[in-house]
Amino acid sequence: MGTVLICLILAVIVAFSLNSVRRRIRYGSSCCGTHDPLPKKIRVTDKDASHYPYSYRLIVDGMHCSNCVRHVENALNAKDGVWATVKLEDKSVLLRSKSPQEEKELSQAIAGAGYTMLNFSACG
């Protein structure tokens, strides 16, 4: 009887833990100050990399979760002729563009989303 009770308690603890992990993955962690669902993704219609002759690598400070990634991608993808892809692991953004981009404009867009651009460099 005691073993069954301990197993039930452990099962409840595991269930609560898995639910917590699921919520963090789906809604982001508390780093964004909210547990709201992710904002609607701004989709880039033209995903043919050959149409984007300019590319830049940005390093962005302050990103910690999928919510952060979505905010930064949306801030950049809202610009006309831009396709941004964020890699959370190294806090970098690969930004493809149909026209040359100014560092100041990109920095302001990222700052508007609540983050800081640390580095801006043109790629090959």
C-alpha positions in Angstrom: 0.0 0.0 0.0 2.8 2.4 0.9 4.6 1.7 -2.4 1.4 2.5 -4.4 1.0 5.8 -2.5 4.6 6.8 -3.2 4.2 5.9 -6.9 1.0 8.0 -7.1 2.8 11.0 -5.5 5.7 10.7 -7.9 3.3 10.5 -10.9 1.6 13.7 -9.8 5.0 15.5 -9.4 6.1 14.3 -12.8 2.8 15.4 -14.4 3.1 18.9 -12.9 6.7 19.1 -14.1 5.9 18.1 -17.6 3.1 20.6 -17.7 5.4 23.3 -16.6 8.0 22.4 -19.3 5.3 22.3 -21.9 4.0 25.8 -20.9 7.6 27.2 -21.0 8.2 25.8 -24.5 4.8 27.1 -25.8 4.6 30.5 -24.1 8.2 31.3 -23.2 9.7 31.8 -19.8 9.1 34.7 -17.5 12.1 36.5 -19.0 9.6 38.4 -21.2 7.5 39.4 -18.2 4.5 37.4 -19.5 3.2 34.0 -20.0 1.0 35.1 -22.9 0.9 33.1 -26.1 3.5 34.0 -28.7 2.7 37.0 -30.8 1.5 36.3 -34.3 4.4 35.6 -36.6 5.1 38.0 -39.4 5.7 35.8 -42.3 8.1 36.6 -45.2 6.4 35.8 -48.5 9.5 35.6 -50.6 11.8 32.9 -49.1 14.0 32.5 -52.2 17.5 33.3 -50.8 18.7 34.3 -54.3 16.4 37.3 -54.2 18.3 38.7 -51.3 21.7 39.9 -52.4 22.6 41.5 -49.1 23.1 39.6 -45.9 24.1 40.6 -42.4 24.9 38.9 -39.1 23.6 40.6 -36.0 24.3 39.8 -32.4 21.3 40.6 -30.2 21.5 40.8 -26.4 18.6 39.9 -24.1 17.0 37.0 -26.0 16.2 34.0 -23.7 13.2 32.2 -25.1 10.9 31.5 -28.1 8.9 34.7 -27.2 12.1 36.8 -27.5 13.0 35.1 -30.8 9.5 35.9 -32.2 9.7 39.6 -31.0 13.1 40.1 -32.8 12.1 38.3 -36.0 8.8 40.2 -36.2 10.5 43.6 -35.6 12.9 42.9 -38.5 10.5 41.0 -40.8 8.1 44.0 -40.6 10.6 45.9 -42.7 10.0 45.8 -46.5 12.4 43.5 -48.4 13.9 41.9 -45.3 14.0 38.3 -44.1 15.4 37.6 -40.6 16.1 34.3 -39.0 17.1 34.2 -35.3 19.3 31.5 -33.7 18.7 31.6 -30.0 21.6 29.4 -29.2 24.2 32.0 -30.1 21.8 35.0 -29.9 22.5 35.8 -33.6 20.3 37.0 -36.5 20.9 36.1 -40.1 19.3 39.0 -42.0 18.8 38.8 -45.7 17.8 41.9 -47.5 16.9 43.0 -51.0 18.6 46.4 -50.5 21.4 47.7 -48.3 20.5 48.2 -44.7 21.7 50.8 -42.3 23.1 49.6 -38.9 21.2 52.4 -37.1 17.8 51.5 -38.6 18.2 47.8 -37.7 19.4 48.8 -34.2 16.3 51.0 -33.7 14.0 48.2 -34.9 15.5 45.8 -32.5 15.5 48.3 -29.6 11.8 48.9 -30.4 11.2 45.2 -29.7 13.0 45.6 -26.3 16.4 44.2 -27.2 19.9 45.5 -27.9 22.0 44.9 -31.0 25.6 44.4 -30.0 27.2 43.7 -33.3 26.5 44.3 -37.0 28.5 42.8 -39.8 28.0 42.2 -43.5 28.2 38.6 -44.7 30.1 37.5 -47.8 
